[in-house]
Amino acid sequence: MFRNARRYNWRLFAGDCFGGAIAALIALPYGLAMATAMGLPPILGVLTSVITAPVTVILGRNPLLIGGTSSVTIFFIAAAVKQQGISGAAKVSIVASVFMMAFCVLRLGRYISKVPHTVVTGFSCGIGGIMVISQLHVILGIAKPAGESPLTQLLDILSRVPAAHWPPIVLGGAVMITATVCARFTKVVPAPLVGILIAFGLMKLFSFHEAAVGSLPLTMPPLASFTWVAGDAYTVLSSAFGLAVVSSINLLLTSRVVEHFRGRHQFLKRSDADRELGAYGIANICAGLFGAPVSVGIPARSVAAIRCGATTRLSNLLHAAFLCMFLWFGAGFVAQVPLAALAGVTAWMGFNLLDWSTWHRLPRMRVIDSAAFLVTTLGVLAVSNAIYAVAAGCLLYGAHYLYFRFFPSPHLTPEVPAQIAD
């Protein structure tokens, strides 16, 4: 962790600070919203990031993979809360963490990490599309869309565009335009943070009365108390195993996405994926003791930190530190930040995840590569669980291999595999 300490300088430290700050600013409303959707006290969604970050910084492999509460875990945690309250969430989270550690010991992570590059890129693009779609109703100032899949939500949003309000459009658009301009000309300035400041200034200048983050809770929750009963063998174990599988796949795919945006397209060692699962398993046990939901990799925060200049593990640790600072010292200012500005940041990061270079190279890619990429991307947008889309993309490669394994064609010339953009 400290082997490159001698090369560390103030410029790298500034990048880590900016990256950690913007990641924390994105994480704060997300964590509160995710915990509320699960039926938990809002503070627990933020507590997940604060508790797990130091553990993953020390034990994790990917230095810029920032974890937190994710929407992919809502189904499992919400069901546990509905049945047994916070104690149910604690039990499911802790058992799922044990399963993740078991996956590490059994070395299953290295097999999950072998998902083809085009599938990973499609997953990244799909997540980017979800991020954009999920924030459109906030930017347009309309009600939350109906529908389970992102595509149905998009159609509902488009049908209500005539009812949009211009103040949130101005604030969200200002953030995206400012961030784009800043990111184009310099990587030193934290582009999303500048965008939020511009939006905040516009809100004060024109006296916009838009929804803001609001007051933040400042109390530390107690340890969760729970007891085990015989029925948990059928309810908690099955739910925890599903949560562990979904969290593990999401974690390792997000880690691959983050590596891609760092300019590194593969793990250094086969054991790195197993190590990542073990690190997050240990970290999630610590969070689960408070009843906090499990932590998985969050593309928006990780890529935002990279875009703002983050380069080392310190940015991940500072992300947790800034979260605490915002909660305890900056609650007054953060409470006034308009939600439309934060939605603009999230949408901007979603556009960055769309990986436009892959779309430009799509006609030159192998048919199987382009098909897997499109199936994964569209599948993520079409279904409520992105893991199904990833499985569909992998199955295409499996079917392709079996076809040419049993029906070889000597007349076909080998095709050049598609490469992930730099």
N, C-alpha and C positions, 0 to 999 in steps of 0.2 A: 504493500500500500504506500510506503514512504520511500521506495527505491529511487523515485525521480524527484525527491524533495529538493535536491541541489539545483535542479533546472527550474524550479518553481519561482515565479517572479510576480511583481505587482500587477502586470497586465493579465496574467492568467488568473490571479486572485480576483481582479475586477470582473472578469468574465464569469467566474464561478459565483460571485456575489449577485451579479445581474441575473444569471440563469436561475439561481436558487430563489431570488426574490420573485421573478415572474412566475416560476413554477408554483410557489406558495400562493401567489395571488390568484392563480387559476384554481389551485387545489382547494382553497378556502370555501368558495360557494359550492363547488362540486361535492366536497365532503359533507357539507351540511345538507345538501339536497338529497344525496344518495342515502344517507342515514335516515332521513325523514321518509323517503320512499320505502325503506325497509321496515319502518315502524319503530325505529330506535331513536333515542335522544340525539338531536343533531350534532352535539359535540363529539359523539363517538365516531362519526365519519371523518372528522379532522384528527381525532386521537389515533386512528389507524396509521396515518402517515407519520405522525410525531413519534410513535413508539417503534414502528418497524424500520424507519430510516437508519438509525444508528447500527442496528443489527445487520441489515443488508449492506451497508457501507463497509463493514468489517468483514463479513463472511461472503458477500455476493461476488460474482465474477464481473458482471457488466457495471462499470463505474457510473454510467450516466442513465441507468435504468431507474427511474423514479417510480415508486410504488404508491398505491393508495386505493381507496374504495372505488370499485368499478361497477358498472351497470350489469355486467355478465353474472355477478353474484347475487343480484337482487332477488331472483326467484327463490333460491335456496334459503337465504337469510330471512326473507319476509315470511316464508312458510314456517320456519322455526319460531320466529317471533309470534306469529299468529297462534301457534300451538302452546308455547311455553314462555312467552315473553322474552326478556333480555337473557334469562338463564338458558333458554333454548338456543338463542343466537350464540351464546358463549360455548355451549356444548358442541354445536355443529361446527363452529369455527375451529375449536381446539382439535376435534377429531379429524377434520379436514386437514389441519396442519400436520397431524401425525401421519396421515396418508401421504402427504407431500414429502415428508421426510422418508417414508418407506419407499416412495418412487425413487428418491435419491439413492438410498442404500441398494436398491435393486438395479440401479443404473438404467432406468427407463427414460430419463431425460434426454440422453444422447440419441435415442430413437425418435423421440418427439421432435428434436431439433433438426432432423434430417428432412423435414418438409421442404419440397422443392422451392427454389428462389422465386419462381413465377407465382407460386401459391402464396408465399409470404408477401410479395409485392401486391398481389390482388387483395390479400387481407388488409394490408396497409391502406390501399386505395379505398376499400370498402369502409374501413373505420373512419377515414377522412371524410367520405361522403356522409356517414352517419353523424359525424361531428357538425358538419355544415347544416344538414337537415334538422338536427335537434335544436339548433339555435335560431332557425329562421323565424319561428313564431315570436321569439323575444325581440329580434331585430325589427320585425314588421309590426310589432305591437298588437298582435292578435292572440286569441285564445289558443291554448295548447291543442295540437291536432289530435284527432282520433285515429285509431288503428294501431296494430301491434308491430307491423314491420315498417322500416323507414320509408319504403316506397309508397305505402298507403298513406303514411303521414305526409309525405311530400305532396301527393295528389290533393289531400285535404287542405294543405296550406295554400297551394296554387288556386284552389277554388275560392279562397277567402282573401286573396291579394287585394281586391278592390276596397276592402275594409281596413287596409293597413293605415297606420298613423306615421306621419313623417318625423316627429322628434326622435323616436328610437332608431329610425332608419338613418338619420343624420349622425347619431352617436355611434351606432355600430359601423356605419360606413366610414366615419372618420377614423376609427381605430384600424380598420382593415387597410385603408388607403395610406395612413401614416406608417403603419407597420411595414407595408410593402415597399414604400419609398425608402424608409430607413434601412431595411434589410438589403436593399439593392445597392446602396452606396456605402454602407459600413456595417461591419459585424461587431464592432465594439459597443455601439449604442444598443441598449435593450429595446428593440423595435416595438414589441407588444406593450411594454411599460410606457414608452413614449406615447403610443396610441391612446392608452387609458388616461394619461395626463391631459392630452389634447381633448378627449371626449369630456373629461371632468371640467375643463375650462369652458368648453362650449355649453355645457349644461348650466354653469353658473352665469355665463355671459347672456344667454338667451332665456334664463329662468325656466328651464324645462323642469316639469314636475313628473319625473319618471321614477319607476320603482328602483330601489337601491338594495344593496346587500342587507341592510338593516342591522339592528343591535345584535351583538354576538354574546353567547354565554361564556362566562369566565370562571366556571367552577370545575374542579377536577372530579370526574365520576369515581365512585368507589369500585372496589373489586366486585365482580359478579358472583353471586352466590347461587349454587345449583346442586342438585342431588341426582344421582343416577337411579333409574328404575328399569325393570326388566323389559318394558316396552320400548326402551331406547334402542335395543338391539335391532328392531325392525324399522324404526323411524329415523333416529339420529344417524346410525351407521350408513344406511342407504343414502340418505340425503347428504351426509358428509363426504361419502365416496364420490358422488356426482359433483359436488362442489369442488373437491380436490382435483378431479379430472379436468373440469372446465377451467379452473384457476391455473392449473399447470400448463395446459395447452395455450391459454391466453398469455400467460407469463412468458413462455419461451418464444412464442410468435412475436410478442411485443419486443422482446430482447433482440430478436433478429431484425426487426424494423429499426430499432434504435441503432444497432450496429451498422445498418445500411446508411442511415443518415450521418453516422460518424465517418463514413467512407471505408468501413471494414465490413466485408460481406460474408464472413464466416467466423465461427468460433476458433480460438487458437488451439484448444485441446478438446478431445472428445468428452472429457470429464467436466467441461465448463457448464454444460446444461444441467448435469446432475448437481453440481455445486450450487447453481442458482436455485434449484428446487429445494435443496437442503437449507439454504440461507433463508428463503422466504418461509419455509416450514417452521423454523425456529422463531423467526420474527413474528409470525402469525399466532404462535402459541402465546407469546407475550401480550399481543393485542387482544387475543381471545379471553384472557383472564379478566379483562374489563368489560367483556361483552361486545367489543368492537368488531366490526366485520373484517374478513380477511383482506389482505393487501395483495394486489397483482400489479403488473406493469401498466402504467398509464401513458399511452403514446403522446397525448397532448402536452403533458407536463415535461416529459423527457425531451421531445423534439423542440419545445419552446426553450428549454434550458440550453440545448445545443445551439439553437439559432441566436441566442443571446450571448454566446461565447463560452459556455461551460465546457470544461475539458477534463476535470478530475472528479474524484469521489467527494471532494469537499463540497461541490455544488449540491449533491444529494443531501449531505448533512446540513448545509445552510438552508436548504428548502424546508427542513423540519424546524430549524431554529427561527426562520422568518415566520413560519406559521405560528409559533409561540409568541413571537413579538407582535404580530398582527392581532392576535387574540388578547394579549395583555396590555400592550402600549398603543397600538394603532387602531383599536376597535372603533374609535370615533371617526377617523378618516375613512377606513375601509367600509364602515356602515353607510357612507354617503356615495360610494362608487356605484354608478348606475349599472343595473344588470345588463342593459343593452350594450354597454362597453365591454363587459366581460364576455357577453355572447359574441361580440365582434372578434375578440381575441381567440376564442374557441373556433369560430368559423374560419378565421385566418389560418390557424394551425391545421384545420381540416383541409384547406386548399393546399397547404404545403405537403400534406401526407398523400395527396393524389398522384404524386410522382409522374409529372407530365412527360418526362423523357421516355418512360416506358410506353406511354400512349403513342408517342411519335415513332417509336421503333416497332410498334405492333405489326405493321404489314411485312416487316423483314424477319420476324421471328418464325420459328418452326410452328407448324399448325398446332401441334400438341401443346406447345408453350403458350401460344396466344389463346388457345381454347381454355386451358387451365386458368390462365390469368383472368379471362373474362367471366368464366363460370364462378370463380372465387369472388371476384369483385361484385358481380351482380347478385350472387347468392348471399353475401353479407348484407346487402341492401334489401333483399327480398324476404329473408327469414328473420325471426326474432332472436335466434341463437346463431352467432357467427361460426361456431364450431362446425355446424352442419355444412356450411359453405366450404370451409377448409377441407373437410372430409371429402366433399364432392370433387374438389380440385385434385386431391391426392388419388382418388379413385380413377380419375381420367388417366393419370400416369400409370396406374396399375393395369388398367385395361389396355393401354397402349403397349406396355411391356409384354403382357400375355399374348396379345395379338401377333406381335412380331417374333415372339418366342416360339409359338406353335405354327405360325403361318409366315415363315421368312420369305422375303421377296428379293432375290439377287439382282433384279433389274433396277431397284431403287437405289439412288445414290444417298450416302449419309448426309444428313443436314447438320449445319453448324448450330450448336445450342445457343439459346438466347442468353445474353449477359445482362446482369443488373447494371443500371446506369451508375456512373460515378457520382 
